[in-house]
Amino acid sequence: MSAATDEIAKWMFSEMKNSGVLYQAKAVEHIRTHYGESYIYVNEKGHASIDKEVKKAFKKLHGGKAAWDRDAFFWGWTSAIKED
């Protein structure tokens, strides 16, 4: 895992922790602006998506406490309680 991969995942986790949700569009825009296109790809449905290694690192940080809402394209906490 690259330092940038880890840095992006930490940013994603921090954003979700602070606001309770993380919209993929916001994450994609942040990643494009700060890290370039190499961490973004177009998925089979034609949507901009985040590099799989970044998502793996992000999942390690939230430890399964966040879920992906595939209809609204965001990650959110699986419970009302956010842990540090």
Secondary structure, 3 states (H helix, E strand, C coil): CCHHHHHHHHHHHHHHHHHCEEEHHHHHHHHHHHHCHHHEEECCCCCEEECHHHHHHHHHHHCCCEEEECCCCEEEECCCCCCC
